[in-house]
Every structure is written in structure tokens, then in C-alpha cells.
Amino acid sequence: MTQEELDAMMSGDIEDLDSFADDDINNASVEEDSEFEDDEKEDLVSAKQSDDKPLGYSPDTAHHWPLPATNENKMVHQLDDVTKESEEKASEIFDIIEGISNDLLEEEKRAQEVIEVLESNFELFKTLSIKFPDVEAFKVQLDKNSSALQSTNEALETLQSSGESIISVMDIMQYQDIHRQKIERVINVMRALSNYMNSLFEGKIDDEKRVSSAQHIVGDSHNELATNEDIEALLAQFGS
């Protein structure tokens, strides 16, 4: 029912409310059929939209729409989770790296002890080979100890190189803490802006105590119909 028809009814120009309602239903049915014929494709697409998704939403256009404000999508929640998880994982990595570094130091000490023994054996068999050149066993042991000494020295160099690489990794991991601090700074700025906007739009009246917004204002161009509940409420007001 339009505002003009409602005014006519209140002035007494329309006596039969039931017949008038039937006319409105018939007119509305004709208008709906016409609109369906003109915009059939658009209505079918609209009918397929779910209640929790905006009109026009589809997997192809999903990147045009903002994500819902859930705990999985809230920006500060996500950044807080990133900083917390990154700090925990970085601590675990440091513990593992420290364990590897300690193991390498122990292996270096053992390699040094082995080298000392091999050097002593090498000098011994070298002396024996000189004094007893006819004894083939001394020459064989001299060659074996020389080869073992060379291999152990190479292993020690590898252990030392690995230890230096571990130290480099620990230095690089320090940047993770810097990145965490940068993210925390972004979080603080975002929270400050959020608090500022909330303060800027703060009102003196609680939302629960505010008067509901008017549905129809003079000058509106829409042609919305009044429901039967609206009519009954209006009649009840006049009756009282």
C-alpha cells in the first residue's frame, strides 16, 4: 500500500479494506510477473545467492569481496598469531642449532685426540722404517698412518667449517627477531588507529537507547508498500 492509498483510507474515501487489499495483491502479482519476464536472468542468479554471501558473489569474483570478520581473518589476530608462532619456532630452531653446535665441538675434540695418536704413530713407524728398511711391515704401517692422518685432518676441517656455518645461521636467525619487532610495531599502529576511530565516532547515547531510524522520509523516491502490520499499528495509534 502506498502513502497516497493509506491517506485515502484514513480520510474515508476507501470503505472496503478487504477488497482494497485484494486489488493490491492482484496488482502486485501482475507487477511481479512483468518484472520476472524483464529480469528473469538476474532473478535466477539472485536466487542462487546464499544468505551469507552478497549478490554477485562467486568463486571467480571472490577476490573482489572482503573476507568475513572471523577470528581466522581478523588482521590483528592473524599478526598476533604470526608473532607468537614465529617466536616459538625460532626458539625451537635455536635450541636445535645449539645442540648441533655442541656436538660439532665434541667431535672436533675427538678428532684432535685421534690426530695426536696418528701423528705419534707416524713418527714411530717412520723411525722404524729408517732403522729397519728391510722390514716391510713398518713401511706398510707408515703408509696407513699417513693416509689416516690426512683423512682425519680433512674431517677436522669439515667439522670446523660446519661450526662456522652454524654460527652464521644463528646470526641470520637474529633477523627473525627484528621482523617480529616490525610486525609488533605494525600491530601497535593498527590498534592505535582503531582506538582513535572508535573514540572519534563515540556518542553520548548508548546504541540500545537510541530511537530507531525512520523507514520513510519525505522526499524519498522509493515506492515501498506498507505491510498489514504497519496498517494495524497505525490504526491502533489513532484509536488510542
C-alpha positions in Angstrom: 0.0 0.0 0.0 1.4 3.4 -1.0 1.2 6.5 1.2 -1.5 8.1 -1.0 -3.7 5.0 -0.6 -3.1 5.0 3.1 -4.2 8.7 3.3 -7.3 7.9 1.2 -8.3 5.1 3.6 -7.8 7.3 6.7 -9.9 10.0 5.1 -12.8 7.6 4.5 -12.6 7.5 0.7 -12.0 3.8 0.8 -14.6 1.8 2.7 -13.8 -1.8 1.9 -10.3 -2.6 3.2 -10.5 -6.3 2.2 -11.4 -5.6 -1.4 -8.7 -2.9 -1.5 -6.2 -5.5 -0.2 -7.2 -8.0 -2.9 -6.7 -5.3 -5.5 -3.2 -4.6 -4.1 -2.4 -8.4 -4.2 -3.5 -8.7 -7.8 -1.6 -5.6 -8.9 1.5 -6.8 -7.0 1.2 -10.2 -8.8 1.0 -8.5 -12.2 4.0 -6.3 -11.4 6.0 -9.3 -10.2 5.2 -11.3 -13.4 6.3 -8.4 -15.5 9.5 -7.9 -13.5 10.3 -11.6 -13.8 9.9 -11.5 -17.6 12.1 -8.5 -17.9 14.8 -9.5 -15.4 14.4 -13.3 -15.5 18.2 -13.9 -15.8 19.0 -11.5 -13.0 16.4 -13.1 -10.6 17.7 -16.6 -11.3 21.2 -15.5 -10.4 19.9 -13.7 -7.3 18.0 -16.8 -6.2 21.2 -18.9 -6.3 22.9 -16.5 -3.8 23.1 -17.8 -0.3 22.0 -15.7 2.7 25.6 -15.3 3.9 27.1 -14.1 0.6 26.5 -10.8 -1.2 24.7 -10.6 -4.6 27.1 -11.3 -7.4 29.5 -13.3 -5.3 31.0 -16.3 -7.0 34.4 -18.2 -6.9 35.5 -16.1 -9.8 34.7 -12.8 -8.1 35.7 -13.8 -4.5 38.8 -11.7 -4.7 36.7 -8.6 -5.1 34.9 -9.1 -1.8 36.4 -8.5 1.7 36.8 -11.6 3.9 34.3 -12.1 6.8 35.3 -10.7 10.1 36.1 -14.1 11.8 39.0 -14.9 14.1 40.7 -16.6 11.1 40.5 -13.3 9.1 40.9 -10.5 11.6 44.1 -8.8 10.8 45.4 -8.1 14.3 44.5 -11.7 15.4 46.5 -13.0 12.4 49.5 -10.8 13.1 49.5 -11.7 16.8 49.4 -15.4 15.9 52.3 -14.9 13.4 54.5 -13.1 16.0 53.7 -15.7 18.7 54.3 -18.8 16.5 57.4 -17.3 14.8 58.9 -16.6 18.2 58.1 -20.1 19.4 59.5 -21.8 16.3 62.6 -19.6 16.3 63.3 -20.6 19.9 63.0 -24.3 18.9 65.3 -23.7 15.9 67.9 -22.0 18.2 67.8 -25.0 20.6 68.4 -27.4 17.7 71.2 -25.3 16.3 72.8 -25.0 19.7 72.7 -28.8 20.1 74.3 -29.3 16.7 77.0 -26.8 17.5 77.8 -28.5 20.8 78.0 -31.9 19.1 80.4 -30.4 16.5 82.7 -29.1 19.2 82.8 -32.5 20.9 83.6 -34.2 17.6 86.4 -31.6 17.0 88.0 -32.5 20.3 87.8 -36.2 19.5 89.3 -35.6 16.1 92.2 -33.6 17.7 92.9 -36.6 20.0 92.9 -39.0 17.1 95.3 -36.8 15.2 97.7 -36.7 18.1 97.7 -40.5 18.2 98.2 -40.8 14.4 101.0 -38.3 14.4 102.7 -40.2 17.2 102.3 -43.5 15.2 103.5 -41.8 12.0 106.7 -40.7 13.7 107.2 -44.1 15.3 106.9 -46.1 12.1 108.9 -43.5 10.2 111.8 -44.1 12.7 111.4 -47.9 12.5 111.4 -47.8 8.7 114.6 -45.9 8.6 116.3 -48.2 11.1 114.9 -51.3 9.6 114.5 -50.7 5.9 114.1 -54.4 5.2 111.1 -54.8 7.4 108.1 -54.3 5.0 105.5 -54.2 7.9 107.0 -50.9 9.1 106.6 -49.3 5.7 103.0 -50.6 5.4 102.0 -49.2 8.8 103.8 -45.9 8.0 101.7 -45.5 4.8 98.4 -46.4 6.6 99.0 -44.0 9.4 100.0 -41.3 6.9 96.7 -41.8 5.0 94.6 -41.9 8.2 96.3 -38.8 9.5 95.4 -36.9 6.2 91.8 -38.1 6.3 91.4 -37.1 9.9 92.7 -33.7 9.3 90.3 -33.3 6.4 87.4 -34.4 8.7 88.5 -31.9 11.3 88.5 -29.1 8.7 84.9 -30.1 7.7 83.8 -30.0 11.4 85.3 -26.6 11.9 83.7 -25.3 8.7 80.3 -26.7 9.8 80.7 -25.0 13.1 81.3 -21.7 11.4 78.3 -22.3 9.2 76.2 -22.9 12.3 77.3 -19.6 13.8 76.4 -17.9 10.5 72.9 -19.4 10.7 72.4 -18.2 14.2 73.5 -14.7 13.1 70.9 -14.8 10.3 68.2 -16.0 12.6 68.7 -12.8 14.6 66.8 -11.1 11.7 63.7 -13.1 12.7 63.6 -11.2 15.9 63.9 -7.9 14.0 61.0 -9.0 11.7 58.9 -9.8 14.8 59.5 -6.4 16.2 58.5 -4.8 12.9 55.2 -6.8 12.9 54.6 -5.8 16.5 55.1 -2.1 15.5 52.5 -2.5 12.8 50.1 -4.1 15.2 50.6 -1.2 17.7 49.9 1.4 14.9 46.8 -0.5 13.8 45.5 -0.7 17.3 46.2 3.0 17.9 44.2 3.8 14.7 41.4 1.5 15.7 41.2 3.1 19.2 41.3 6.6 17.6 38.5 5.8 15.1 36.4 4.3 18.0 37.0 7.4 20.0 36.2 9.7 17.0 32.8 8.0 16.4 31.9 7.6 20.0 28.5 9.0 21.0 26.9 10.2 24.3 24.0 7.8 24.0 24.2 4.1 24.1 23.1 2.3 20.9 20.4 0.4 22.8 18.8 3.7 24.0 18.7 5.3 20.5 15.5 5.8 18.6 15.1 3.5 15.7 15.8 5.1 12.3 12.8 6.2 10.2 11.9 3.8 7.4 10.2 6.5 5.2 11.3 10.2 5.0 9.6 12.9 2.9 11.3 13.2 -0.4 12.3 9.5 -0.7 12.0 8.3 -4.3 11.2 4.7 -3.5 7.7 3.2 -3.7 7.7 0.7 -0.9 4.4 -0.8 0.3 3.1 -0.7 3.8 2.5 -4.1 5.4 -0.7 -5.1 7.1 1.2 -5.0 10.5 2.1 -1.4 9.7 -1.6 -0.5 9.0 -2.8 -2.2 12.1 -0.2 -0.5 14.3 -1.2 2.9 12.7 -4.9 2.3 13.3 -4.2 1.3 16.9 -2.4 4.6 17.4 -5.3 6.6 16.1 -7.8 4.5 18.1 -6.0 5.3 21.3 
